[in-house]
Amino acid sequence: MLLALFFLPAVAVIVFMVVRRPVRVLAEETPPPATVSGAADPVTTLDALLAELENSALGNRSAAQLEQLADKLEAAADGLKGVG
């Protein structure tokens, strides 16, 4: 009789697995595809801004002009955050 008590948990688990209902999986909603706002190719825009910055670093530009270029680069970099 004592030996039968050792098998009782195993039998209970088998009965539970056979009797329980199948698992229902709800359809998961997918997020909308990412869209890029602004320029069609932000990498090209960023490349052009970097080339302009390189040219300005070699020339005699004022600090205000360099800051303006830096602001343009930051805006282009913000546009690249959602890409890739």
C-alpha positions in Angstrom: 0.0 0.0 0.0 2.8 2.4 0.8 4.5 1.7 -2.5 1.3 2.7 -4.3 1.5 6.2 -2.7 4.9 6.7 -4.4 3.2 6.3 -7.9 0.2 8.5 -7.1 1.8 11.8 -8.0 3.0 10.4 -11.3 -0.5 9.1 -12.1 -2.0 12.5 -11.1 0.3 14.3 -13.5 -0.5 11.9 -16.4 -4.3 12.3 -15.7 -3.8 16.1 -15.6 -1.9 16.1 -18.9 -4.6 14.0 -20.7 -7.6 15.8 -19.3 -6.6 19.4 -19.5 -7.8 21.6 -22.4 -5.4 22.4 -25.3 -3.6 25.7 -25.0 -5.1 28.5 -27.0 -2.7 31.1 -28.6 -4.1 34.5 -29.4 -3.1 36.2 -32.6 -0.3 38.7 -31.9 -0.7 42.1 -33.4 2.4 43.1 -35.4 3.6 46.7 -35.3 3.4 48.8 -38.4 6.4 48.9 -40.6 9.0 51.6 -40.0 8.9 54.6 -42.2 11.6 57.1 -42.9 10.6 60.7 -42.8 12.6 63.4 -44.5 15.2 62.6 -47.2 14.8 59.4 -49.2 18.3 58.4 -48.4 19.6 59.8 -45.1 23.0 58.2 -45.5 23.6 60.2 -48.7 22.5 63.4 -46.9 24.8 62.6 -44.0 27.7 61.9 -46.4 27.2 65.3 -48.1 27.1 67.1 -44.7 30.3 65.3 -43.6 32.0 66.3 -46.9 30.9 69.9 -46.3 32.2 69.8 -42.8 35.6 68.5 -44.0 35.8 71.3 -46.5 34.9 73.9 -43.9 37.4 72.6 -41.5 40.2 73.2 -44.1 38.9 76.6 -45.0 38.5 79.8 -42.9 35.0 79.5 -41.5 33.5 81.3 -38.5 32.5 79.5 -35.4 28.8 80.2 -36.1 29.1 78.6 -39.5 30.7 75.5 -38.0 28.0 75.4 -35.3 25.4 75.5 -38.0 27.0 72.6 -39.8 27.1 70.7 -36.5 23.4 71.3 -36.0 22.7 69.9 -39.5 24.8 66.8 -38.7 22.9 66.3 -35.5 19.6 66.5 -37.3 20.8 64.0 -39.9 22.0 61.7 -37.2 18.6 61.9 -35.5 17.0 60.9 -38.8 19.2 57.8 -38.9 18.2 56.6 -35.4 15.2 54.7 -36.8 17.1 53.3 -39.8 18.6 49.8 -39.7 
